[in-house]
């Protein structure tokens, strides 16, 4: 019995020592908690997995795209930006990567940020000939305007959004007004969401600007229309995104690159935790459904993270080793 007890103690000591070494290696980790749902829940997932699975001392800190990425490059903190929309700050992000101050571990959203013009799936199913914006603009009767059903409608986002400017320019580029369409100002994010919900509940036609991943697209199945044009970066930058450009051309809306960023210092000391961050990404469909659950249940980022980890093992266990997965499951 004594040799067995001694060996058991020795094994336990080795495990404790290994765990302590792992925790010491990973150390304190600050994770930017951005102020929108998908980024918030991803930050909380990272906190749980890094803490419970890798022994890190992870904490969330308040963040947003511009200040977080800028701070990571200039000050070396926070350690991780789980959902970095780098196309919104390309000069700073690219400079930081080139100067080896930050590291992009890979795509956070495997599909990228997806913006464009969408229609309900039931409309697309009933009219399989409608694949592109041009196709949809042939049928104003399918997308009646709220103030004048004789006209078709394209619903736009609120003033101040970049997507609103682009939609206004694309409305011109595709000659929508000459095809009996009007551009509807929804006034706010709530107004835009409300227009989709109202159309869906009544099974009416709707066409307009939206993006993924979002809770709304997790609740209402929508189909993004094709642009019938290749992406022209020069035209996009000089005219499609410029409100007062008088003659925009048809153009494909580029997908936003959404990556996980870490500071170079953290990358050097993260050890196995870096393997997790390199593998950790998810599809817009997965995120849409999770955000829909969170919205319907008024769930916090932490609530959403726990729900995801408990109900989507087929997704997240591919990001980690079996040993780490066992630790996370036990903690839940």
N, C-alpha and C positions, 0 to 999 in steps of 0.2 A: 504493500500500500504506500509506503513512504517514497519509493522511487517514482511511482505513478503521480503522487501528489507533487513531488519535486518537479517532474517533467511538466505537469499541468501548470504549475506556478511559472516555470520558465517560459512556457508557450504563451501564457497570459502576459508575462512581462514583455515578451518580444512584440506581441500585438499592440500593447499599450505604447511601447517605445516607437513602433512603426507609426501608430496613429499620431503620437506627439510630434514625430519628425515631419509627418505630412502636414500637420497643422502649422508647425513652425515654418515650414517651407512656403506654404500658401500665405500664412499670416493674416493681417488685417486687410480686408478688401472692401473698397468703396464702390458701390454700384449706382450709376445714375438712374434715378426713377423719374422718367419723363412724364409729362402731364397729359398723355392721351392713353386710352385703354390698352392698346396692343403692346405699347412700350412698358406700361405699368405692370401688366401681368407677366411679361417676359422678365422684367427685373426681379419680380418676386419669385419666379421659377428659378432663376439663377441663384438668388439668395438661398433658397431651400436646398438646392442640389449642391452648391459649393460648401454650404455649412454642414449639412448632414452627410453628404457623400464624400467630401474631400477634406473635411476638418478645417475649413477656412473660418475666419472670424469675419463674416460678411455683414455689411450694413448698407442700407439704402440712403442715398442723399438726393436732395431735390435737384432736378436737371431739366434742361430743354436743349434742343438741337444746337443752336448757335453758341450759347454760353458754355455748354458742356464740352463740345468738341474744341472750342477755342481754349478753354481751361486745360484740357488734356494736353494740348500741344504746347501751350505757354508755361503751365505750372506743373504738369505731370499728375494732375488729379481731376476728377476721380479716376479710379483704376479701370473701370469698365463702363462703356456705353453700349448696352445690349442691342438697342435698335437705333443705329445711327443713319439718318437720312443724309448721306454724304453729298448727294447731288444738290442739296440746299446750301451747302457750304463747300463747294469743290476746291476752291483755292486754298483754304485753310487746311482741309483734310488731306489733300494731295501733298501740300508742303510738309505737313507733319509726318506723313508716311515716307516722303523722300528724305527727310532729315532724320529718320529713324527715331522719332519721338513718340509715335504711336504705331500700332500694328493693326491691320485689318485681318481678323481671324477667318473671315468668310461671310457669306450671305446670311443675314438673320431671317429674311423672308426669301424663301427659295424662288418665289414667283416675282419678286421685286414689288415695289409700290406700283399699283396699277390704276391709272386714271384714264378717263375717257367718257364717251357717251354710251348710255346703257338703256335697254328696254326690258320689260318683264319677260320672263321665260315663257309665260303662256301666250304672249304675242308672237314671240319667235317661233314657238311650236306651231301656232296656227298659220303662220306665214313664213314657211321655210325659205322663201325667196329673198327675205330681208336679212342680209348678211353684213351690209356696210351702211355708213351714213347716207350715201347716195341712194341706196335702195330704200331706206326708211323715208327719205325726203320725197319719194314718189307717192307717198301715201299719207297726206295730211289728215285724211278722214280717220285714220287709225290712232292718231295722237291729238285729239281735240283740245283746243285752247280753252282755259276756264272761262274767259270773258267772251269768246266768240267761237263756238263749236264749228263754224264754217272754216276756221283757220286751224292749222296744226300748231303744236307748241313744242318748244325745246326749253326745258327747265334749267335755269342757271343757278350757280351758287351765290352766296352773299357777296356784296361789294367788299373789296380788300383781299379776297382770296386770289392766289395765282391762277387757280383752275377756272375762276370766273372770267378772268381776262382772256385766257386761252379759248374758252368756250365762245366768248363773244367774237373773237377773231375767226374761229373756225366757222361760226354761223355765217360770217361774211364770205369766207373762202369757199364754202360749199353752196353759196347762192341761196340760202334757205328762205330768205324773205321773198325772193322772186318765185319760190315754189309754194307760196301760201302758208308760210310758217311765221310765227312770232316768237321772240325770245322773252321768256317769263322770268322776271326778277323775283326769286323766292324770299328775299329779305334777310334770311338768317339760316343757320344750319338746321334749326328746328323746323323752319318753313320748308326747306328742301326735303328733309326727312318726312315731314307731314304730307307733302305732295305725293311721295312714293307710296306711303302707307294708305292714303285715301284711294289712290288708283288701284292698289292691290286688293283692298277690301271690296271694291266695286267691280273688280276684274275689268278695268278700263285700260285704254292705251296710255302709255307714259314714255317719254324719251327725254333724256337730259344728262347733265354732268353728275358723275359720282366717282368713287374711288374705292379701292380695296387695299388692305383688309379693314372691314368695319362691321359693327354689330348689325347694321341694317341689312347688309348683304348676306349675313348669316340667317336672318329671319325671312327675307324675301329673295327668292331666286331671280337673279337678273342676268342678262346676257350682254356682254360688251360688243358694240358694233365695230366692225373693221373700218379702217380709214380710207381704203382704196388708194393709198399712196405710200411711198417709202419715206422713212424719216430723213429729213433734210436738216441737219444740225444748224447750218448757217442761217437758213430761213427761219427756223424755230427761234433762234436767239435774237435775230434782228427784227422779226415781224410778228410771228405767232404769239409771242409772249409780251409784245409791246402794244399797249392799249391804243396809242394814237397812230399806229402804222396803218396807212390807208388801203393797202392792197395785199392782204395776206393770201397765201397760197394753201391749197390742200396739203396736209402734212400728217404724219403718224405721230401720235403722242408717245414719247419715249417712256419706257418704264424707269421708275426711280430705283437707283441702286441703294439698297438698305443693308448695311453691314454691321457686324459687331466690331467695335473698336476697343482696344486695350492700350494702356500706356506701355512703352518699351520696358520700363522698370518692372511692371507687373509680369509682362511676358517672360522676362528673364528668371523670375522666381516662382512662377505659377506651377511649374512641374506638371503633373497629370491633369491639373485643372485646365490647362491650355488645350489638351486633347479634347476635353468636353466642349469647350467654346468653339473649337474648329469644326466639330461635328454637329453642334446644336443649331438647327434651322427648321423651319416649319412652313407649310404651304398656306396661302391665303385662305383656302377653304377651311383648313383646320382652325385658323385664327378667327375667321368670320363666325364659325359656330360657337367658339368659346366666348367671343365678345357678345354674341346674342344671348347666351346663357347669363353672362354677367349683367347685362342690361335688364333682362327680364327679372332677375333675382336681386337687383341692386347690390351686386357683389363687389367687394373691394378687390384690389389687385392681389392681395394675399388670399382672399377667398377663391378667386379665379384660379390662382396658381395651384392651390390644394385640390380643387375640383379637377383641374386638368391632369395633375399627377396621379390622382386616384382613378380616373376614368379613361386615360389615354396612354396606358403603359406600352401599347404597341408602337407608339410614336417616340416617347422620350427614352425608353430603355435602349434604343438604338444609339443614343448619344453617349452612353456611359458603359463601363464594364459591368459584368454581372455582379461583382462585389459591391460596386458603388450603388447599383440599382437596389440591391438587398438592403443596404443601409438606409436609403431614402424611403423605401417602402416601410421599413420598420419605424422610421421617424413619423411617418404619416399616420 
